[in-house]
Amino acid sequence: MSSWKEWLLSLLENENPEPAPLPDLPDVVEQARQEWLSAQSYYNTVSDQDLVDHAVYLMQAAEKKYIYLLKKARREGVTHSPYSSTGQ
């Protein structure tokens, strides 16, 4: 019984942990691109109608996320290409 009390007290005594740093925007854009490509690949492999509907949903959501992040990167002046060694 005392172990949960000790655990609760330890939580209350500890300061809030530092949040993890956010990844760089070019990395987030690349991750979104990979998610979009993965969703397209999934769509190309399913045959059950319910899974096709699910695949379409995933593909559209991934595409919208990728386009949003591309626009955000352009607004912030970020240029990056995974195919070259130069970029910000």
N, C-alpha and C positions, 0 to 999 in steps of 0.2 A: 504494500500500500504506500509505503514511503517513497518508493522508487518513482512513481508518477509525480509525487509532490516535488521531489528533487529535480526531476526533469523540467517541470513547470517553472520552478524557481530559477533554474539555469537559463531558461528561455527569457524570463523577465529581466534577469541581470545582464544578459549579453546585449551589446549594442547592435543596432541593425547592421547586417553585413553590407559591404560595399557592392553596389550593382556591377555586374559584369560589363566590360566596355562593349559598345556596339561595334559590329563589323563595319569596315569601310564600305561606302556606297558602291564602288565598282565590284566589290566582292558580292554584295547583296544582289546587284543587277545580274551578275553571272550565275548566281545560285537560282534566281528566278528564271533565267533562260534555260538552265538545265532542267528545272521543274517543268517548264513548258514543253521542252523536247521529250521528257519522260512521259508526260501526259499524252502527247501525240503518239508516242510509241505504244502506250497502253491502249489507246483508241484503235490502233491498227491491229492489235492482237485479239481483241474481244469479239465474241460472236453472239452471245446471249443478249437479247433485247434490253433486259434490265441493266446489264453491264455496259451496253452501248450508251444508254442514257447517262449512266454514271460517268463513263469516260468522256462524253461530250461536256458534261458539267465540269469535270476536272480540267479539261483542256481549255474551256472558255475562261474559267477562273484563273488558271495559270497565265493565260495570255493577257488578261486584263491586269494582273499583278505586274507582269513583265513590262507592259506598255506604260503603266503608271510609273514604275521605277526608271524606265528610260527617259520619260519626260522630266522627272525630278532631277535626274543626273544632268540632262541638257540644261535645265534652268540653273543648276549650280555650277555649270561650266566644267563638269567632269568629263574627261575623255579617257577611254580605256579600251583596249582591244586585247582579248586573250590570245590573239595570233601574232602580236608583236611585242618586243621587249620594251617599247616606249609607251608611255601613258601615265596618267596621274593616279 
